Amino acid sequence: MLAAARLRVHPYHCSLIGDSAADVEVARAAETMCVGFANKPYKDLTLTEAGADAVVTDMTTVADTLASNPW
């Protein structure tokens, strides 16, 4: 929430990228979207069960998606 406040945007317009269930919980508490980064084989299920909005296994997916959106 501090980052959103400093950027003067609502957390709803932000996303948190994290690799743990705790990161998903923080995103929920901040009322922001959460992308789970499954950097180990078992983490995809853990992050999905924790409630991540999306789960990726490669950060290139995130970079490509950001690069292709003309905000």
PyMOL Python script that loads the backbone (N, CA, C, O; Angstrom):
from pymol import cmd

cmd.read_pdbstr("""\
ATOM      1  N   MET A   1       0.813  -1.188   0.000  1.00  0.00           N
ATOM      2  CA  MET A   1       0.000   0.000   0.000  1.00  0.00           C
ATOM      3  C   MET A   1       0.859   1.256   0.000  1.00  0.00           C
ATOM      4  O   MET A   1       0.450   2.293  -0.522  1.00  0.00           O
ATOM      5  N   LEU A   2       2.021   1.165   0.571  1.00  0.00           N
ATOM      6  CA  LEU A   2       2.911   2.324   0.598  1.00  0.00           C
ATOM      7  C   LEU A   2       3.305   2.715  -0.825  1.00  0.00           C
ATOM      8  O   LEU A   2       3.317   3.897  -1.168  1.00  0.00           O
ATOM      9  N   ALA A   3       3.625   1.724  -1.644  1.00  0.00           N
ATOM     10  CA  ALA A   3       4.008   2.023  -3.025  1.00  0.00           C
ATOM     11  C   ALA A   3       2.857   2.695  -3.764  1.00  0.00           C
ATOM     12  O   ALA A   3       3.070   3.670  -4.485  1.00  0.00           O
ATOM     13  N   ALA A   4       1.644   2.185  -3.594  1.00  0.00           N
ATOM     14  CA  ALA A   4       0.477   2.787  -4.247  1.00  0.00           C
ATOM     15  C   ALA A   4       0.270   4.215  -3.753  1.00  0.00           C
ATOM     16  O   ALA A   4      -0.017   5.113  -4.544  1.00  0.00           O
ATOM     17  N   ALA A   5       0.413   4.422  -2.465  1.00  0.00           N
ATOM     18  CA  ALA A   5       0.238   5.766  -1.909  1.00  0.00           C
ATOM     19  C   ALA A   5       1.275   6.728  -2.477  1.00  0.00           C
ATOM     20  O   ALA A   5       0.953   7.863  -2.830  1.00  0.00           O
ATOM     21  N   ARG A   6       2.504   6.273  -2.560  1.00  0.00           N
ATOM     22  CA  ARG A   6       3.547   7.146  -3.093  1.00  0.00           C
ATOM     23  C   ARG A   6       3.348   7.461  -4.567  1.00  0.00           C
ATOM     24  O   ARG A   6       3.742   8.526  -5.042  1.00  0.00           O
ATOM     25  N   LEU A   7       2.733   6.529  -5.287  1.00  0.00           N
ATOM     26  CA  LEU A   7       2.430   6.761  -6.699  1.00  0.00           C
ATOM     27  C   LEU A   7       1.096   7.484  -6.880  1.00  0.00           C
ATOM     28  O   LEU A   7       0.726   7.859  -7.993  1.00  0.00           O
ATOM     29  N   ARG A   8       0.385   7.672  -5.774  1.00  0.00           N
ATOM     30  CA  ARG A   8      -0.917   8.339  -5.763  1.00  0.00           C
ATOM     31  C   ARG A   8      -1.941   7.613  -6.629  1.00  0.00           C
ATOM     32  O   ARG A   8      -2.691   8.226  -7.389  1.00  0.00           O
ATOM     33  N   VAL A   9      -1.948   6.280  -6.491  1.00  0.00           N
ATOM     34  CA  VAL A   9      -2.941   5.457  -7.174  1.00  0.00           C
ATOM     35  C   VAL A   9      -3.590   4.539  -6.145  1.00  0.00           C
ATOM     36  O   VAL A   9      -3.002   4.234  -5.108  1.00  0.00           O
ATOM     37  N   HIS A  10      -4.784   4.112  -6.440  1.00  0.00           N
ATOM     38  CA  HIS A  10      -5.475   3.173  -5.560  1.00  0.00           C
ATOM     39  C   HIS A  10      -4.853   1.790  -5.750  1.00  0.00           C
ATOM     40  O   HIS A  10      -4.504   1.424  -6.872  1.00  0.00           O
ATOM     41  N   PRO A  11      -4.710   1.022  -4.681  1.00  0.00           N
ATOM     42  CA  PRO A  11      -4.133  -0.324  -4.813  1.00  0.00           C
ATOM     43  C   PRO A  11      -4.862  -1.201  -5.833  1.00  0.00           C
ATOM     44  O   PRO A  11      -4.275  -2.131  -6.385  1.00  0.00           O
ATOM     45  N   TYR A  12      -6.138  -0.905  -6.081  1.00  0.00           N
ATOM     46  CA  TYR A  12      -6.897  -1.652  -7.081  1.00  0.00           C
ATOM     47  C   TYR A  12      -6.222  -1.597  -8.446  1.00  0.00           C
ATOM     48  O   TYR A  12      -6.376  -2.517  -9.249  1.00  0.00           O
ATOM     49  N   HIS A  13      -5.487  -0.545  -8.712  1.00  0.00           N
ATOM     50  CA  HIS A  13      -4.819  -0.371  -9.998  1.00  0.00           C
ATOM     51  C   HIS A  13      -3.391  -0.921  -9.997  1.00  0.00           C
ATOM     52  O   HIS A  13      -2.626  -0.675 -10.929  1.00  0.00           O
ATOM     53  N   CYS A  14      -3.043  -1.654  -8.963  1.00  0.00           N
ATOM     54  CA  CYS A  14      -1.692  -2.216  -8.822  1.00  0.00           C
ATOM     55  C   CYS A  14      -1.749  -3.738  -8.797  1.00  0.00           C
ATOM     56  O   CYS A  14      -2.820  -4.330  -8.661  1.00  0.00           O
ATOM     57  N   SER A  15      -0.611  -4.344  -8.927  1.00  0.00           N
ATOM     58  CA  SER A  15      -0.482  -5.790  -8.785  1.00  0.00           C
ATOM     59  C   SER A  15       0.763  -6.099  -7.980  1.00  0.00           C
ATOM     60  O   SER A  15       1.786  -5.427  -8.103  1.00  0.00           O
ATOM     61  N   LEU A  16       0.658  -7.116  -7.164  1.00  0.00           N
ATOM     62  CA  LEU A  16       1.804  -7.598  -6.407  1.00  0.00           C
ATOM     63  C   LEU A  16       2.243  -8.915  -7.033  1.00  0.00           C
ATOM     64  O   LEU A  16       1.413  -9.788  -7.288  1.00  0.00           O
ATOM     65  N   ILE A  17       3.516  -9.062  -7.277  1.00  0.00           N
ATOM     66  CA  ILE A  17       4.053 -10.324  -7.773  1.00  0.00           C
ATOM     67  C   ILE A  17       4.827 -10.943  -6.623  1.00  0.00           C
ATOM     68  O   ILE A  17       5.760 -10.339  -6.093  1.00  0.00           O
ATOM     69  N   GLY A  18       4.434 -12.151  -6.241  1.00  0.00           N
ATOM     70  CA  GLY A  18       5.099 -12.804  -5.120  1.00  0.00           C
ATOM     71  C   GLY A  18       5.194 -14.296  -5.314  1.00  0.00           C
ATOM     72  O   GLY A  18       4.503 -14.878  -6.149  1.00  0.00           O
ATOM     73  N   ASP A  19       6.064 -14.910  -4.527  1.00  0.00           N
ATOM     74  CA  ASP A  19       6.288 -16.350  -4.689  1.00  0.00           C
ATOM     75  C   ASP A  19       5.868 -17.170  -3.469  1.00  0.00           C
ATOM     76  O   ASP A  19       6.310 -18.306  -3.302  1.00  0.00           O
ATOM     77  N   SER A  20       5.017 -16.597  -2.618  1.00  0.00           N
ATOM     78  CA  SER A  20       4.582 -17.348  -1.439  1.00  0.00           C
ATOM     79  C   SER A  20       3.119 -17.069  -1.137  1.00  0.00           C
ATOM     80  O   SER A  20       2.551 -16.073  -1.585  1.00  0.00           O
ATOM     81  N   ALA A  21       2.526 -17.968  -0.369  1.00  0.00           N
ATOM     82  CA  ALA A  21       1.141 -17.773   0.061  1.00  0.00           C
ATOM     83  C   ALA A  21       1.018 -16.505   0.893  1.00  0.00           C
ATOM     84  O   ALA A  21      -0.007 -15.826   0.840  1.00  0.00           O
ATOM     85  N   ALA A  22       2.045 -16.182   1.654  1.00  0.00           N
ATOM     86  CA  ALA A  22       2.033 -14.953   2.453  1.00  0.00           C
ATOM     87  C   ALA A  22       1.949 -13.729   1.549  1.00  0.00           C
ATOM     88  O   ALA A  22       1.287 -12.751   1.897  1.00  0.00           O
ATOM     89  N   ASP A  23       2.603 -13.769   0.404  1.00  0.00           N
ATOM     90  CA  ASP A  23       2.529 -12.650  -0.542  1.00  0.00           C
ATOM     91  C   ASP A  23       1.095 -12.479  -1.055  1.00  0.00           C
ATOM     92  O   ASP A  23       0.622 -11.356  -1.227  1.00  0.00           O
ATOM     93  N   VAL A  24       0.416 -13.589  -1.295  1.00  0.00           N
ATOM     94  CA  VAL A  24      -0.976 -13.536  -1.741  1.00  0.00           C
ATOM     95  C   VAL A  24      -1.832 -12.901  -0.641  1.00  0.00           C
ATOM     96  O   VAL A  24      -2.697 -12.073  -0.926  1.00  0.00           O
ATOM     97  N   GLU A  25      -1.596 -13.283   0.593  1.00  0.00           N
ATOM     98  CA  GLU A  25      -2.343 -12.717   1.716  1.00  0.00           C
ATOM     99  C   GLU A  25      -2.119 -11.212   1.826  1.00  0.00           C
ATOM    100  O   GLU A  25      -3.058 -10.460   2.088  1.00  0.00           O
ATOM    101  N   VAL A  26      -0.888 -10.776   1.627  1.00  0.00           N
ATOM    102  CA  VAL A  26      -0.576  -9.344   1.677  1.00  0.00           C
ATOM    103  C   VAL A  26      -1.321  -8.611   0.565  1.00  0.00           C
ATOM    104  O   VAL A  26      -1.870  -7.533   0.791  1.00  0.00           O
ATOM    105  N   ALA A  27      -1.340  -9.184  -0.620  1.00  0.00           N
ATOM    106  CA  ALA A  27      -2.052  -8.560  -1.741  1.00  0.00           C
ATOM    107  C   ALA A  27      -3.538  -8.427  -1.427  1.00  0.00           C
ATOM    108  O   ALA A  27      -4.149  -7.395  -1.706  1.00  0.00           O
ATOM    109  N   ARG A  28      -4.106  -9.460  -0.853  1.00  0.00           N
ATOM    110  CA  ARG A  28      -5.526  -9.416  -0.492  1.00  0.00           C
ATOM    111  C   ARG A  28      -5.776  -8.334   0.553  1.00  0.00           C
ATOM    112  O   ARG A  28      -6.745  -7.582   0.452  1.00  0.00           O
ATOM    113  N   ALA A  29      -4.917  -8.255   1.541  1.00  0.00           N
ATOM    114  CA  ALA A  29      -5.065  -7.241   2.589  1.00  0.00           C
ATOM    115  C   ALA A  29      -4.945  -5.831   2.015  1.00  0.00           C
ATOM    116  O   ALA A  29      -5.591  -4.902   2.498  1.00  0.00           O
ATOM    117  N   ALA A  30      -4.124  -5.679   0.991  1.00  0.00           N
ATOM    118  CA  ALA A  30      -3.924  -4.366   0.363  1.00  0.00           C
ATOM    119  C   ALA A  30      -4.974  -4.079  -0.709  1.00  0.00           C
ATOM    120  O   ALA A  30      -4.987  -2.997  -1.296  1.00  0.00           O
ATOM    121  N   GLU A  31      -5.855  -5.051  -0.961  1.00  0.00           N
ATOM    122  CA  GLU A  31      -6.902  -4.918  -1.979  1.00  0.00           C
ATOM    123  C   GLU A  31      -6.325  -4.695  -3.366  1.00  0.00           C
ATOM    124  O   GLU A  31      -6.796  -3.850  -4.128  1.00  0.00           O
ATOM    125  N   THR A  32      -5.289  -5.476  -3.678  1.00  0.00           N
ATOM    126  CA  THR A  32      -4.660  -5.392  -4.987  1.00  0.00           C
ATOM    127  C   THR A  32      -4.650  -6.768  -5.642  1.00  0.00           C
ATOM    128  O   THR A  32      -4.896  -7.778  -4.981  1.00  0.00           O
ATOM    129  N   MET A  33      -4.371  -6.805  -6.914  1.00  0.00           N
ATOM    130  CA  MET A  33      -4.277  -8.074  -7.632  1.00  0.00           C
ATOM    131  C   MET A  33      -2.974  -8.771  -7.254  1.00  0.00           C
ATOM    132  O   MET A  33      -2.014  -8.132  -6.820  1.00  0.00           O
ATOM    133  N   CYS A  34      -2.957 -10.091  -7.428  1.00  0.00           N
ATOM    134  CA  CYS A  34      -1.757 -10.845  -7.084  1.00  0.00           C
ATOM    135  C   CYS A  34      -1.405 -11.821  -8.195  1.00  0.00           C
ATOM    136  O   CYS A  34      -2.234 -12.620  -8.631  1.00  0.00           O
ATOM    137  N   VAL A  35      -0.167 -11.740  -8.640  1.00  0.00           N
ATOM    138  CA  VAL A  35       0.380 -12.710  -9.591  1.00  0.00           C
ATOM    139  C   VAL A  35       1.342 -13.575  -8.802  1.00  0.00           C
ATOM    140  O   VAL A  35       2.322 -13.079  -8.247  1.00  0.00           O
ATOM    141  N   GLY A  36       1.064 -14.861  -8.754  1.00  0.00           N
ATOM    142  CA  GLY A  36       1.942 -15.791  -8.064  1.00  0.00           C
ATOM    143  C   GLY A  36       3.056 -16.248  -8.991  1.00  0.00           C
ATOM    144  O   GLY A  36       2.804 -16.640 -10.130  1.00  0.00           O
ATOM    145  N   PHE A  37       4.265 -16.197  -8.507  1.00  0.00           N
ATOM    146  CA  PHE A  37       5.427 -16.654  -9.279  1.00  0.00           C
ATOM    147  C   PHE A  37       5.844 -18.016  -8.734  1.00  0.00           C
ATOM    148  O   PHE A  37       6.464 -18.116  -7.675  1.00  0.00           O
ATOM    149  N   ALA A  38       5.495 -19.052  -9.472  1.00  0.00           N
ATOM    150  CA  ALA A  38       5.801 -20.425  -9.070  1.00  0.00           C
ATOM    151  C   ALA A  38       7.207 -20.776  -9.546  1.00  0.00           C
ATOM    152  O   ALA A  38       7.391 -21.344 -10.623  1.00  0.00           O
ATOM    153  N   ASN A  39       8.190 -20.427  -8.725  1.00  0.00           N
ATOM    154  CA  ASN A  39       9.583 -20.654  -9.102  1.00  0.00           C
ATOM    155  C   ASN A  39      10.095 -22.029  -8.671  1.00  0.00           C
ATOM    156  O   ASN A  39      11.277 -22.338  -8.819  1.00  0.00           O
ATOM    157  N   LYS A  40       9.198 -22.839  -8.144  1.00  0.00           N
ATOM    158  CA  LYS A  40       9.494 -24.233  -7.790  1.00  0.00           C
ATOM    159  C   LYS A  40       8.270 -25.066  -8.186  1.00  0.00           C
ATOM    160  O   LYS A  40       7.152 -24.550  -8.189  1.00  0.00           O
ATOM    161  N   PRO A  41       8.468 -26.342  -8.518  1.00  0.00           N
ATOM    162  CA  PRO A  41       7.371 -27.158  -9.047  1.00  0.00           C
ATOM    163  C   PRO A  41       6.094 -27.191  -8.196  1.00  0.00           C
ATOM    164  O   PRO A  41       4.999 -27.184  -8.758  1.00  0.00           O
ATOM    165  N   TYR A  42       6.197 -27.226  -6.895  1.00  0.00           N
ATOM    166  CA  TYR A  42       5.011 -27.355  -6.046  1.00  0.00           C
ATOM    167  C   TYR A  42       4.286 -26.028  -5.812  1.00  0.00           C
ATOM    168  O   TYR A  42       3.155 -26.022  -5.326  1.00  0.00           O
ATOM    169  N   LYS A  43       4.913 -24.927  -6.144  1.00  0.00           N
ATOM    170  CA  LYS A  43       4.346 -23.630  -5.784  1.00  0.00           C
ATOM    171  C   LYS A  43       3.112 -23.243  -6.595  1.00  0.00           C
ATOM    172  O   LYS A  43       2.302 -22.443  -6.128  1.00  0.00           O
ATOM    173  N   ASP A  44       2.953 -23.791  -7.794  1.00  0.00           N
ATOM    174  CA  ASP A  44       1.777 -23.424  -8.578  1.00  0.00           C
ATOM    175  C   ASP A  44       0.491 -23.776  -7.845  1.00  0.00           C
ATOM    176  O   ASP A  44      -0.442 -22.974  -7.812  1.00  0.00           O
ATOM    177  N   LEU A  45       0.433 -24.957  -7.262  1.00  0.00           N
ATOM    178  CA  LEU A  45      -0.742 -25.371  -6.507  1.00  0.00           C
ATOM    179  C   LEU A  45      -0.889 -24.545  -5.233  1.00  0.00           C
ATOM    180  O   LEU A  45      -1.992 -24.118  -4.891  1.00  0.00           O
ATOM    181  N   THR A  46       0.210 -24.321  -4.535  1.00  0.00           N
ATOM    182  CA  THR A  46       0.179 -23.535  -3.300  1.00  0.00           C
ATOM    183  C   THR A  46      -0.352 -22.133  -3.559  1.00  0.00           C
ATOM    184  O   THR A  46      -1.205 -21.645  -2.817  1.00  0.00           O
ATOM    185  N   LEU A  47       0.143 -21.485  -4.600  1.00  0.00           N
ATOM    186  CA  LEU A  47      -0.276 -20.118  -4.914  1.00  0.00           C
ATOM    187  C   LEU A  47      -1.724 -20.066  -5.406  1.00  0.00           C
ATOM    188  O   LEU A  47      -2.459 -19.131  -5.090  1.00  0.00           O
ATOM    189  N   THR A  48      -2.122 -21.063  -6.171  1.00  0.00           N
ATOM    190  CA  THR A  48      -3.506 -21.140  -6.631  1.00  0.00           C
ATOM    191  C   THR A  48      -4.452 -21.310  -5.455  1.00  0.00           C
ATOM    192  O   THR A  48      -5.470 -20.625  -5.361  1.00  0.00           O
ATOM    193  N   GLU A  49      -4.110 -22.226  -4.558  1.00  0.00           N
ATOM    194  CA  GLU A  49      -4.946 -22.460  -3.382  1.00  0.00           C
ATOM    195  C   GLU A  49      -4.988 -21.241  -2.461  1.00  0.00           C
ATOM    196  O   GLU A  49      -5.983 -21.018  -1.771  1.00  0.00           O
ATOM    197  N   ALA A  50      -3.923 -20.462  -2.447  1.00  0.00           N
ATOM    198  CA  ALA A  50      -3.878 -19.262  -1.613  1.00  0.00           C
ATOM    199  C   ALA A  50      -4.751 -18.148  -2.197  1.00  0.00           C
ATOM    200  O   ALA A  50      -5.092 -17.192  -1.500  1.00  0.00           O
ATOM    201  N   GLY A  51      -5.113 -18.275  -3.487  1.00  0.00           N
ATOM    202  CA  GLY A  51      -6.004 -17.304  -4.095  1.00  0.00           C
ATOM    203  C   GLY A  51      -5.370 -16.306  -5.040  1.00  0.00           C
ATOM    204  O   GLY A  51      -5.942 -15.248  -5.303  1.00  0.00           O
ATOM    205  N   ALA A  52      -4.184 -16.633  -5.559  1.00  0.00           N
ATOM    206  CA  ALA A  52      -3.549 -15.734  -6.532  1.00  0.00           C
ATOM    207  C   ALA A  52      -4.465 -15.562  -7.744  1.00  0.00           C
ATOM    208  O   ALA A  52      -5.125 -16.510  -8.169  1.00  0.00           O
ATOM    209  N   ASP A  53      -4.500 -14.356  -8.293  1.00  0.00           N
ATOM    210  CA  ASP A  53      -5.339 -14.091  -9.457  1.00  0.00           C
ATOM    211  C   ASP A  53      -4.796 -14.767 -10.708  1.00  0.00           C
ATOM    212  O   ASP A  53      -5.556 -15.129 -11.607  1.00  0.00           O
ATOM    213  N   ALA A  54      -3.497 -14.932 -10.762  1.00  0.00           N
ATOM    214  CA  ALA A  54      -2.832 -15.620 -11.864  1.00  0.00           C
ATOM    215  C   ALA A  54      -1.550 -16.229 -11.316  1.00  0.00           C
ATOM    216  O   ALA A  54      -0.999 -15.747 -10.326  1.00  0.00           O
ATOM    217  N   VAL A  55      -1.082 -17.282 -11.958  1.00  0.00           N
ATOM    218  CA  VAL A  55       0.174 -17.916 -11.553  1.00  0.00           C
ATOM    219  C   VAL A  55       1.025 -18.093 -12.801  1.00  0.00           C
ATOM    220  O   VAL A  55       0.554 -18.590 -13.825  1.00  0.00           O
ATOM    221  N   VAL A  56       2.276 -17.683 -12.702  1.00  0.00           N
ATOM    222  CA  VAL A  56       3.220 -17.839 -13.812  1.00  0.00           C
ATOM    223  C   VAL A  56       4.426 -18.635 -13.314  1.00  0.00           C
ATOM    224  O   VAL A  56       4.741 -18.636 -12.124  1.00  0.00           O
ATOM    225  N   THR A  57       5.082 -19.299 -14.236  1.00  0.00           N
ATOM    226  CA  THR A  57       6.285 -20.062 -13.892  1.00  0.00           C
ATOM    227  C   THR A  57       7.536 -19.424 -14.454  1.00  0.00           C
ATOM    228  O   THR A  57       8.650 -19.882 -14.202  1.00  0.00           O
ATOM    229  N   ASP A  58       7.343 -18.357 -15.221  1.00  0.00           N
ATOM    230  CA  ASP A  58       8.466 -17.693 -15.866  1.00  0.00           C
ATOM    231  C   ASP A  58       8.191 -16.193 -15.881  1.00  0.00           C
ATOM    232  O   ASP A  58       7.138 -15.768 -16.357  1.00  0.00           O
ATOM    233  N   MET A  59       9.093 -15.403 -15.384  1.00  0.00           N
ATOM    234  CA  MET A  59       8.886 -13.962 -15.335  1.00  0.00           C
ATOM    235  C   MET A  59       8.842 -13.329 -16.722  1.00  0.00           C
ATOM    236  O   MET A  59       8.398 -12.191 -16.873  1.00  0.00           O
ATOM    237  N   THR A  60       9.298 -14.060 -17.730  1.00  0.00           N
ATOM    238  CA  THR A  60       9.207 -13.571 -19.098  1.00  0.00           C
ATOM    239  C   THR A  60       7.743 -13.361 -19.476  1.00  0.00           C
ATOM    240  O   THR A  60       7.420 -12.441 -20.228  1.00  0.00           O
ATOM    241  N   THR A  61       6.865 -14.203 -18.960  1.00  0.00           N
ATOM    242  CA  THR A  61       5.435 -14.065 -19.213  1.00  0.00           C
ATOM    243  C   THR A  61       4.941 -12.706 -18.733  1.00  0.00           C
ATOM    244  O   THR A  61       4.181 -12.034 -19.430  1.00  0.00           O
ATOM    245  N   VAL A  62       5.371 -12.307 -17.555  1.00  0.00           N
ATOM    246  CA  VAL A  62       4.972 -11.014 -17.002  1.00  0.00           C
ATOM    247  C   VAL A  62       5.561  -9.883 -17.846  1.00  0.00           C
ATOM    248  O   VAL A  62       4.854  -8.940 -18.202  1.00  0.00           O
ATOM    249  N   ALA A  63       6.836  -9.976 -18.160  1.00  0.00           N
ATOM    250  CA  ALA A  63       7.491  -8.931 -18.945  1.00  0.00           C
ATOM    251  C   ALA A  63       6.850  -8.779 -20.323  1.00  0.00           C
ATOM    252  O   ALA A  63       6.620  -7.662 -20.785  1.00  0.00           O
ATOM    253  N   ASP A  64       6.568  -9.890 -20.967  1.00  0.00           N
ATOM    254  CA  ASP A  64       5.936  -9.841 -22.298  1.00  0.00           C
ATOM    255  C   ASP A  64       4.545  -9.220 -22.226  1.00  0.00           C
ATOM    256  O   ASP A  64       4.163  -8.438 -23.097  1.00  0.00           O
ATOM    257  N   THR A  65       3.796  -9.565 -21.199  1.00  0.00           N
ATOM    258  CA  THR A  65       2.444  -9.032 -21.043  1.00  0.00           C
ATOM    259  C   THR A  65       2.501  -7.526 -20.805  1.00  0.00           C
ATOM    260  O   THR A  65       1.727  -6.775 -21.397  1.00  0.00           O
ATOM    261  N   LEU A  66       3.399  -7.089 -19.954  1.00  0.00           N
ATOM    262  CA  LEU A  66       3.533  -5.654 -19.691  1.00  0.00           C
ATOM    263  C   LEU A  66       3.981  -4.903 -20.937  1.00  0.00           C
ATOM    264  O   LEU A  66       3.498  -3.804 -21.212  1.00  0.00           O
ATOM    265  N   ALA A  67       4.898  -5.489 -21.686  1.00  0.00           N
ATOM    266  CA  ALA A  67       5.417  -4.837 -22.885  1.00  0.00           C
ATOM    267  C   ALA A  67       4.377  -4.727 -23.996  1.00  0.00           C
ATOM    268  O   ALA A  67       4.442  -3.824 -24.830  1.00  0.00           O
ATOM    269  N   SER A  68       3.424  -5.647 -24.002  1.00  0.00           N
ATOM    270  CA  SER A  68       2.440  -5.664 -25.090  1.00  0.00           C
ATOM    271  C   SER A  68       1.193  -4.831 -24.788  1.00  0.00           C
ATOM    272  O   SER A  68       0.317  -4.707 -25.644  1.00  0.00           O
ATOM    273  N   ASN A  69       1.102  -4.266 -23.602  1.00  0.00           N
ATOM    274  CA  ASN A  69      -0.062  -3.452 -23.237  1.00  0.00           C
ATOM    275  C   ASN A  69       0.262  -1.971 -23.359  1.00  0.00           C
ATOM    276  O   ASN A  69       1.186  -1.473 -22.715  1.00  0.00           O
ATOM    277  N   PRO A  70      -0.506  -1.267 -24.192  1.00  0.00           N
ATOM    278  CA  PRO A  70      -0.238   0.170 -24.413  1.00  0.00           C
ATOM    279  C   PRO A  70      -0.912   1.082 -23.393  1.00  0.00           C
ATOM    280  O   PRO A  70      -1.482   2.096 -23.796  1.00  0.00           O
ATOM    281  N   TRP A  71      -0.883   0.799 -22.180  1.00  0.00           N
ATOM    282  CA  TRP A  71      -1.543   1.530 -21.094  1.00  0.00           C
ATOM    283  C   TRP A  71      -1.978   2.855 -21.568  1.00  0.00           C
ATOM    284  O   TRP A  71      -2.556   3.626 -20.801  1.00  0.00           O
TER     285      TRP A  71
END
""", "prot")
cmd.dss("prot")
cmd.show_as("cartoon", "prot")
cmd.util.cbc("prot")
cmd.orient("prot")
